[in-house]
């Protein structure tokens, strides 16, 4: 039982190419690189601006519906 849980946790750990934003196709690596290069997340600002203007469709695009 514990071994199965450990395997599940290991397999579901985030990877650099995992999509974080399905609407704009940003990956975990994109966001980490953005943070390193700019000292803050400009990607987050872009996503926030798009959401405010109705350019976000996460509920339909994200396979988890989030």
ZIQUIZI-V712074 format. One record per residue. N is the residue number from 0. PHI is phi in whole degrees, -180 to 180 (* if undefined). OMEGA is omega in whole degrees, -180 to 180 (NA if undefined). Layout:
[[N:PHI:OMEGA] [N:PHI:OMEGA]]
This chain:
[[0:*:-180] [1:-66:180] [2:-62:179] [3:-64:179] [4:-65:178] [5:-63:179] [6:-63:180] [7:-61:179] [8:-66:-180] [9:-64:-178] [10:-68:-176] [11:-98:179] [12:-68:-177] [13:-62:177] [14:-119:-177] [15:-59:-177] [16:-92:176] [17:-67:176] [18:-71:176] [19:-103:179] [20:-120:-177] [21:-75:180] [22:-66:-174] [23:-112:175] [24:62:176] [25:-84:178] [26:-100:175] [27:-57:180] [28:-64:178] [29:-58:-177] [30:-69:178] [31:-64:178] [32:-65:178] [33:-59:180] [34:-65:180] [35:-63:-176] [36:-73:-172] [37:-113:-178] [38:73:177] [39:-166:-177] [40:-99:173] [41:-75:176] [42:-61:179] [43:-59:179] [44:-64:178] [45:-63:180] [46:-63:180] [47:-60:179] [48:-63:179] [49:-65:179] [50:-64:-180] [51:-65:-179] [52:-93:178] [53:85:-177] [54:-91:-179] [55:-111:-179] [56:-134:-175] [57:-56:-177] [58:-59:-178] [59:-92:-173] [60:-90:-179] [61:-71:-179] [62:-62:177] [63:-89:178] [64:75:-178] [65:-103:NA]]
